[in-house]
Amino acid sequence: MTRMASVTSAAPVTAVTVVGLDAAGAPPHPALAPVLATAGLVVGAARHLAAVPVPAGADTVTLGPLAPALRRLAETVDAGVPSVVLASGDPGLFGIVRRLRAAGLPLRVVPAVSSVAAAFARAGLPWDGAAVVTAHGRDPRAAVNACRALPLVAVLTAPGAGAAELGAGLIGWPRRLLVAEHLGTAAERIRAVTPEQAAAETWADPHVLLSLADPVPAGLAPADAVLERGAAGGMRADNQPAAAPAGGWALPEARYAHRDSMITKSEVRALVVARLRPRLGRLIWDIGAGSGSVGIECALLGAAVVAVEQDPEAVATIQANAAAHAVHVRLVAGRAPAALADLPEPDAVFVGGGGVDVLTAVVARRPERVVLTLAALDRVAPAVGLLRAAGYTVEGSQLSAARLADLPGGSIRLAATNPVVVLTGERP
């Protein structure tokens, strides 16, 4: 049964009051005292129940598994008994409000300062351009990939998915991390560390991690750099940390530096990027990256990207193109497949260069999707066979584009580009 307040009801529905306790350590909201005084049931974590004056006559449920608490709250709503749920900070930010709403409970929410807001405030950093993600109760790889992709990310952590694990996943990316432990308590501590330092330490729970892409200046300790610079790293000019790029994608080749037309044409790139499905939380490999155009456009769409390229001149070109488009692409200068050995596990891979040995190494890592472009027809059948043998379903198409070209006298003709076969392997 869905318990939603209705403007036509004869009697008002008794709402569950969800009260946030301030992560910054401030006293509880003034609204807490009157709702506690009339509550028949108070629900919260043990530390929250110990922090407020629960009335002697009220029942309590200490949060662990959520199902018993939801059942008791539903019973109090049906009985018209006021109830209170205590939560951390702003319970609408990756908090209990979502689960209570999903259970159909009518809610009144009194938020406090969230742990994310408190962490940024403690560090003296703006966060209007930050992405906020959580590693609590889910695969932490998505949070790691968000930190790899974006210049400013706040992560709500959990035991086993905290600063040590996130730091380990960020080794090789130019990041500095601020770890805020026990916010609002006497044991509060905020430290600025490198990913390597974070991975090597044990951190107290709960804590919040801030990932910043702005490199620490030479000669300064991380904490000194934070205080001196007071900057939050690069930020998109449109203030949208993971939105579709304002300038679009499948950009003309002229928007990229490239050598001897060694670039994936925009018509082909549009399909390749669509097949890779880049978004925030995913990691894309771009193998044989060339100019880097495919990986850069995946990064523009919020994905974390590793570009693998063996040609030193092309590596420099990728760096220049990434800087021109204001995205970070991790560059691995080396020859595939050997260069792939120590890379973090990808969600999708674009193979723009290399032979059967490269594709074999890619499918051995079992990414969800593999996309490759082939100009030589004799390479299509072996590639399809290899993908299918590895358990991928395969689809493919040949793209032939003809572009408008001017002729003398004002006439226009169609100029054909080289046809390309695009193959997509998807793991069931």
C-alpha positions as CSV (number, residue, x, y, z in Angstrom):
1,M,0.0,0.0,0.0
2,T,1.4,3.5,-0.9
3,R,1.0,5.9,2.0
4,M,0.9,9.3,0.2
5,A,-0.7,12.4,1.7
6,S,-3.8,13.6,-0.3
7,V,-5.3,17.0,-0.3
8,T,-8.8,15.4,-0.4
9,S,-8.3,13.1,2.7
10,A,-10.6,13.6,5.6
11,A,-7.8,13.1,8.1
12,P,-4.2,14.1,7.6
13,V,-1.7,11.3,7.2
14,T,0.9,11.1,10.0
15,A,4.3,11.6,8.3
16,V,7.6,10.1,9.3
17,T,9.9,12.9,10.2
18,V,13.5,12.4,9.0
19,V,16.0,14.6,10.8
20,G,19.6,15.0,9.7
21,L,22.2,15.4,12.3
22,D,24.8,18.0,11.3
23,A,28.0,16.5,9.8
24,A,29.8,19.7,10.7
25,G,29.1,19.1,14.5
26,A,26.5,21.9,15.0
27,P,23.6,21.3,17.5
28,P,20.5,19.5,16.1
29,H,17.9,21.5,14.2
30,P,15.4,23.2,16.5
31,A,12.6,21.1,14.9
32,L,14.0,17.9,16.4
33,A,13.0,18.6,20.0
34,P,9.2,18.9,19.4
35,V,9.0,15.9,17.1
36,L,11.0,13.8,19.5
37,A,8.7,14.8,22.4
38,T,5.7,13.3,20.6
39,A,7.4,10.4,18.9
40,G,6.3,6.9,19.6
41,L,9.1,5.4,17.6
42,V,12.7,6.7,17.0
43,V,14.9,5.0,14.3
44,G,18.5,5.6,13.8
45,A,22.1,4.3,13.9
46,A,23.4,3.6,17.4
47,R,25.6,6.7,17.4
48,H,22.6,8.9,16.4
49,L,20.3,7.4,19.1
50,A,23.0,8.1,21.6
51,A,23.4,11.7,20.5
52,V,19.8,12.9,21.1
53,P,17.4,12.8,24.1
54,V,15.0,9.9,23.1
55,P,11.8,10.1,25.2
56,A,11.5,7.4,27.9
57,G,8.2,6.2,26.5
58,A,9.3,5.9,22.8
59,D,10.3,2.6,21.2
60,T,13.6,2.6,19.3
61,V,15.0,0.6,16.4
62,T,18.7,0.6,15.8
63,L,19.5,0.6,12.2
64,G,21.3,-2.4,10.8
65,P,19.2,-4.3,8.2
66,L,16.6,-1.8,7.0
67,A,13.7,-4.1,6.5
68,P,12.7,-4.4,10.3
69,A,12.8,-0.6,10.5
70,L,10.6,-0.1,7.5
71,R,8.1,-2.6,8.8
72,R,7.9,-0.8,12.2
73,L,7.6,2.6,10.5
74,A,4.8,1.4,8.3
75,E,3.0,0.2,11.4
76,T,3.3,3.5,13.2
77,V,2.0,5.4,10.1
78,D,-1.0,3.0,10.0
79,A,-1.6,3.6,13.7
80,G,-1.3,7.4,13.4
81,V,1.7,7.4,15.7
82,P,4.4,10.0,15.1
83,S,7.8,8.6,14.3
84,V,11.3,10.0,13.8
85,V,14.2,8.7,11.7
86,L,17.7,10.1,12.6
87,A,20.2,10.3,9.8
88,S,23.6,11.8,8.9
89,G,23.7,15.3,7.4
90,D,21.3,15.7,4.5
91,P,19.4,12.4,4.3
92,G,18.2,13.2,0.8
93,L,21.8,13.1,-0.6
94,F,22.6,9.4,-1.1
95,G,20.7,8.8,2.2
96,I,17.8,7.0,3.7
97,V,15.1,9.3,2.1
98,R,15.3,7.3,-1.1
99,R,14.6,4.0,0.6
100,L,11.8,5.4,2.8
101,R,10.1,6.9,-0.3
102,A,10.4,3.6,-2.1
103,A,8.6,2.0,0.8
104,G,5.7,4.4,0.3
105,L,6.1,6.2,3.6
106,P,4.9,9.8,3.9
107,L,7.9,11.9,4.8
108,R,8.8,15.3,6.3
109,V,12.5,15.9,5.9
110,V,14.6,18.3,8.1
111,P,18.1,18.3,6.5
112,A,21.4,19.3,8.1
113,V,24.8,20.1,6.6
114,S,25.8,17.0,4.6
115,S,29.2,15.3,5.1
116,V,30.1,16.4,1.5
117,A,29.4,20.0,2.2
118,A,31.2,19.8,5.5
119,A,34.3,18.3,3.9
120,F,34.5,21.0,1.2
121,A,34.0,23.6,3.9
122,R,36.7,22.2,6.1
123,A,39.1,22.3,3.1
124,G,38.0,25.8,2.2
125,L,37.1,24.7,-1.4
126,P,34.2,25.6,-3.6
127,W,32.2,22.6,-4.8
128,D,29.5,24.0,-7.1
129,G,31.2,22.2,-10.0
130,A,31.8,18.9,-8.2
131,A,30.3,15.5,-9.0
132,V,29.1,13.6,-5.9
133,V,29.1,9.9,-6.1
134,T,28.9,7.0,-3.6
135,A,30.8,3.8,-3.2
136,H,28.4,2.6,-0.4
137,G,26.7,-0.6,-1.1
138,R,27.8,-0.9,-4.8
139,D,30.7,-1.7,-7.0
140,P,33.3,1.0,-6.2
141,R,34.7,0.9,-9.7
142,A,32.2,3.4,-10.9
143,A,33.3,5.9,-8.2
144,V,37.0,5.3,-9.1
145,N,36.2,5.9,-12.7
146,A,34.4,9.1,-11.9
147,C,37.5,10.3,-10.0
148,R,39.7,9.2,-13.0
149,A,37.5,11.2,-15.4
150,L,36.5,14.4,-13.7
151,P,38.6,17.1,-12.0
152,L,36.5,17.4,-8.8
153,V,34.7,14.5,-7.2
154,A,33.4,13.9,-3.7
155,V,33.0,10.2,-2.8
156,L,30.8,8.9,0.0
157,T,32.8,5.8,1.2
158,A,32.0,2.6,3.0
159,P,34.1,-0.1,4.7
160,G,36.0,-2.0,1.9
161,A,35.3,0.9,-0.5
162,G,37.1,3.8,1.1
163,A,40.1,5.9,0.7
164,A,42.6,3.0,0.6
165,E,40.7,1.2,-2.2
166,L,40.0,4.4,-4.2
167,G,43.5,5.5,-3.8
168,A,44.8,2.2,-5.2
169,G,42.6,2.7,-8.2
170,L,43.8,6.2,-8.8
171,I,47.5,5.4,-8.9
172,G,48.8,6.5,-12.3
173,W,46.3,9.4,-12.5
174,P,47.4,12.9,-11.5
175,R,45.1,13.4,-8.5
176,R,45.5,14.7,-4.9
177,L,43.0,13.4,-2.3
178,L,41.6,15.0,0.7
179,V,40.3,12.4,3.3
180,A,37.9,13.7,5.9
181,E,37.4,11.4,8.9
182,H,34.9,11.6,11.8
183,L,33.5,15.0,10.6
184,G,31.9,16.9,13.4
185,T,33.5,14.9,16.2
186,A,36.4,15.4,18.6
187,A,38.3,12.9,16.5
188,E,37.8,14.9,13.2
189,R,40.9,14.8,10.9
190,I,41.4,16.0,7.3
191,R,44.5,14.9,5.5
192,A,45.8,15.7,2.0
193,V,47.5,12.7,0.4
194,T,48.6,11.2,-2.9
195,P,46.8,8.1,-4.2
196,E,49.8,6.0,-3.2
197,Q,49.7,7.3,0.3
198,A,45.9,6.7,0.6
199,A,46.3,3.1,-0.6
200,A,49.0,2.4,2.0
201,E,46.9,3.6,5.1
202,T,44.0,2.4,7.2
203,W,41.2,5.0,7.4
204,A,38.6,5.4,10.1
205,D,35.0,5.0,9.1
206,P,33.0,7.0,8.2
207,H,35.0,9.2,6.0
208,V,34.5,11.3,2.9
209,L,37.1,11.5,0.0
210,L,37.6,14.5,-2.2
211,S,39.5,13.8,-5.5
212,L,41.1,16.9,-7.1
213,A,42.8,16.9,-10.5
214,D,44.9,20.0,-9.9
215,P,48.5,18.8,-9.4
216,V,50.4,19.8,-6.3
217,P,53.1,22.4,-7.1
218,A,56.6,21.2,-6.9
219,G,58.2,21.7,-3.5
220,L,55.0,21.9,-1.5
221,A,53.5,19.2,0.7
222,P,49.9,18.3,-0.3
223,A,48.3,20.0,2.7
224,D,50.4,23.2,2.2
225,A,49.3,23.2,-1.5
226,V,45.7,23.1,-0.6
227,L,46.0,26.0,1.9
228,E,48.1,28.1,-0.4
229,R,46.3,27.7,-3.6
230,G,42.7,27.4,-2.4
231,A,41.8,26.0,-5.7
232,A,39.6,23.0,-6.5
233,G,41.3,21.9,-9.7
234,G,40.0,22.4,-13.2
235,M,36.3,22.9,-13.7
236,R,34.2,22.9,-16.8
237,A,33.2,26.4,-17.9
238,D,29.6,25.3,-18.1
239,N,29.6,24.1,-14.5
240,Q,28.2,20.7,-15.5
241,P,30.6,18.0,-14.3
242,A,29.3,15.1,-16.3
243,A,26.9,16.5,-18.9
244,A,27.1,16.1,-22.6
245,P,29.7,18.5,-24.0
246,A,28.3,21.9,-25.0
247,G,30.4,21.7,-28.2
248,G,29.0,18.3,-29.2
249,W,30.8,15.2,-30.3
250,A,31.8,13.5,-33.6
251,L,33.6,16.7,-34.2
252,P,35.2,17.5,-37.6
253,E,38.8,16.3,-38.1
254,A,39.9,19.9,-38.2
255,R,39.2,20.2,-34.5
256,Y,42.0,17.8,-33.8
257,A,45.7,17.9,-34.6
258,H,46.6,14.8,-36.6
259,R,49.3,13.6,-39.0
260,D,48.7,12.3,-42.6
261,S,44.9,12.0,-42.0
262,M,45.6,9.4,-39.3
263,I,42.4,10.1,-37.5
264,T,39.0,8.3,-37.2
265,K,36.7,10.2,-39.5
266,S,33.8,12.0,-37.8
267,E,31.1,9.8,-39.4
268,V,32.9,6.7,-38.2
269,R,33.7,8.2,-34.8
270,A,30.0,9.0,-34.2
271,L,29.1,5.3,-34.5
272,V,32.2,4.1,-32.6
273,V,31.5,6.4,-29.6
274,A,27.8,5.4,-29.6
275,R,28.8,1.7,-29.5
276,L,31.3,2.3,-26.7
277,R,28.5,3.9,-24.6
278,P,30.8,6.3,-22.6
279,R,29.3,7.8,-19.4
280,L,30.3,8.8,-15.9
281,G,31.6,5.7,-14.0
282,R,32.9,3.8,-17.0
283,L,36.5,3.2,-18.1
284,I,37.3,3.1,-21.8
285,W,40.5,1.9,-23.4
286,D,41.5,3.6,-26.7
287,I,44.2,1.3,-28.2
288,G,46.2,2.6,-31.1
289,A,44.8,6.0,-30.2
290,G,46.5,8.0,-33.0
291,S,45.2,11.5,-32.6
292,G,43.2,10.5,-29.5
293,S,39.9,11.7,-31.0
294,V,37.8,8.7,-29.9
295,G,39.1,8.6,-26.4
296,I,38.8,12.4,-26.1
297,E,35.2,12.3,-27.1
298,C,34.5,9.5,-24.6
299,A,36.1,11.7,-21.9
300,L,33.9,14.7,-23.0
301,L,30.9,12.4,-22.3
302,G,32.1,11.7,-18.7
303,A,34.1,8.5,-19.1
304,A,37.5,7.8,-17.7
305,V,39.9,7.0,-20.6
306,V,43.2,5.3,-21.0
307,A,44.9,5.9,-24.4
308,V,47.5,3.4,-25.6
309,E,49.9,4.6,-28.3
310,Q,53.4,3.5,-29.3
311,D,54.4,6.4,-31.6
312,P,56.1,9.1,-29.6
313,E,54.9,11.8,-32.0
314,A,51.3,10.6,-31.7
315,V,51.6,10.6,-27.9
316,A,52.5,14.3,-28.0
317,T,49.6,14.9,-30.4
318,I,47.1,13.2,-28.0
319,Q,48.4,15.3,-25.1
320,A,47.9,18.5,-27.2
321,N,44.4,17.4,-28.3
322,A,43.3,16.5,-24.8
323,A,44.5,19.9,-23.5
324,A,42.7,21.7,-26.3
325,H,39.5,20.0,-25.4
326,A,40.0,20.4,-21.6
327,V,39.8,16.7,-20.7
328,H,42.2,14.4,-19.0
329,V,43.2,11.2,-20.8
330,R,45.7,8.9,-19.2
331,L,48.4,8.2,-21.7
332,V,50.3,4.9,-21.9
333,A,53.2,5.1,-24.3
334,G,53.9,1.6,-25.4
335,R,53.1,-1.2,-27.8
336,A,50.0,-3.3,-27.3
337,P,49.4,-6.0,-26.2
338,A,52.4,-5.8,-23.8
339,A,51.3,-2.2,-22.7
340,L,47.9,-3.5,-21.6
341,A,49.1,-5.8,-18.9
342,D,49.0,-3.5,-15.9
343,L,46.0,-1.4,-16.9
344,P,42.9,-1.3,-14.7
345,E,40.0,-3.4,-16.0
346,P,38.0,-1.6,-18.8
347,D,34.2,-1.5,-19.3
348,A,34.6,-1.0,-23.1
349,V,37.6,-1.0,-25.5
350,F,38.1,0.6,-28.8
351,V,40.8,-1.1,-30.9
352,G,41.9,1.4,-33.5
353,G,45.2,-0.3,-34.3
354,G,46.9,-3.6,-33.8
355,G,46.4,-7.2,-35.1
356,V,44.9,-10.4,-33.8
357,D,47.3,-10.5,-30.8
358,V,45.9,-7.2,-29.6
359,L,42.3,-8.3,-29.9
360,T,43.1,-11.6,-28.2
361,A,44.6,-9.7,-25.3
362,V,41.6,-7.4,-25.1
363,V,38.9,-10.2,-25.0
364,A,41.0,-12.0,-22.3
365,R,40.2,-9.1,-20.0
366,R,36.4,-9.6,-20.6
367,P,35.2,-6.0,-21.1
368,E,31.5,-5.6,-21.7
369,R,32.0,-4.2,-25.2
370,V,34.7,-4.3,-27.8
371,V,34.6,-2.0,-30.8
372,L,37.1,-2.1,-33.6
373,T,37.4,-0.5,-37.0
374,L,38.9,-2.3,-40.0
375,A,39.9,-1.0,-43.4
376,A,41.2,-4.3,-44.8
377,L,38.4,-6.8,-45.5
378,D,40.6,-9.8,-45.0
379,R,40.8,-8.9,-41.3
380,V,37.1,-8.9,-40.7
381,A,36.4,-12.7,-40.6
382,P,39.3,-13.5,-38.2
383,A,38.1,-10.7,-35.9
384,V,34.5,-11.8,-35.9
385,G,35.6,-15.4,-35.3
386,L,37.8,-14.4,-32.4
387,L,35.1,-12.4,-30.7
388,R,32.5,-15.1,-31.1
389,A,34.9,-17.7,-29.8
390,A,35.4,-15.6,-26.7
391,G,31.6,-15.5,-26.1
392,Y,30.7,-12.1,-27.6
393,T,27.8,-11.5,-29.8
394,V,29.0,-9.6,-32.9
395,E,27.4,-7.0,-35.1
396,G,29.0,-5.0,-37.8
397,S,28.5,-2.6,-40.7
398,Q,30.5,-0.9,-43.4
399,L,30.4,2.9,-43.4
400,S,30.9,4.7,-46.6
401,A,30.6,8.5,-46.5
402,A,30.6,11.0,-49.3
403,R,31.2,14.6,-48.4
404,L,30.3,17.7,-50.2
405,A,33.2,19.3,-52.1
406,D,33.3,22.4,-54.1
407,L,34.1,22.5,-57.8
408,P,35.3,25.4,-59.9
409,G,32.5,27.6,-61.1
410,G,30.4,27.1,-57.9
411,S,29.4,23.5,-58.6
412,I,29.4,20.9,-55.8
413,R,30.4,17.2,-56.0
414,L,30.5,14.3,-53.6
415,A,34.0,13.2,-52.5
416,A,34.1,9.7,-51.1
417,T,36.0,8.8,-47.9
418,N,37.6,5.4,-47.5
419,P,35.0,2.7,-46.4
420,V,35.5,1.3,-43.0
421,V,34.0,-1.8,-41.3
422,V,32.9,-1.2,-37.7
423,L,32.6,-4.3,-35.5
424,T,31.0,-4.4,-32.1
425,G,31.3,-7.3,-29.7
426,E,29.0,-7.4,-26.7
427,R,29.3,-9.8,-23.8
428,P,26.0,-11.3,-22.7
